[in-house]
Amino acid sequence: MNKALGILYAFLGGAVVGCTAAVLFAPEKGADLRSRIKELLKKKGIDFSDDEVEQLVKQISAQIEE
């Protein structure tokens, strides 16, 4: 069980890093970027709602500003 949980955390961590890279290097409008992030996560098997993507973007933005 712990191994499976570790793999899940590693997977989610990789997805967050990928999204962060997309936010940093993508010269797109906010709405387009959020849509792209949602598509990237969906390809990885993670289905986020629009609100969840918005929260993720806010968290990433806050961490970048620190």
N, C-alpha and C positions, 0 to 999 in steps of 0.2 A: 504493500500500500504506500509506504513512504517513497519507494522508488518511482512509482507512478506519479505521485504528487510532485516529486522533484522534477520529473520530465515535463509535467504540465507547467510548472513554474518556469522552467528553462524555455519552453516554447512560448509562453506568454511574454517573458522577458525579451526574447528575440523579436517578437511582434512589436513590442513597444519601441525597441531600438530601431527597427525598420521604419516605424511610423515617425519617430523622431527625425531620422535621416530625411524622410520625405518632406517633413515640415521645414527643415532647415534648407534644403536644396531645391525645393520646388517653387518656381516663381509663378504661382497661380493665385487666382482669387480664392478667398476663404471657403466659399461654398464648393468650388471645384475641388479644392484640396481635401475637404472633409469627405466628399464623395469618393475621391481616389483612395483615401485612407480606409474608408469602409469597404471598398472593393478589394484592397490588398488584404485586409483582415479576413474577409469572406473567403478569399482564395486559400487562406491558411486554415480554414475551418472554424473561424471565430465569427459569430454572427452578432454584431453590435447594432443597437438601435441608434437613431440619429442623436438622441439625448446622450447616450453613452459615448458616442464619438465626440460630441461636443465637450463632455467632461474630460475625456482623454486629451483633447487638444488644449483645454485650459490647464490641465496638470502639466503637460509638456511645456507649454508657454511659461508657466510659473517657474519651472525648473530651469529653463533656459535663461530667464531673467535674473536668477540668483547668482 
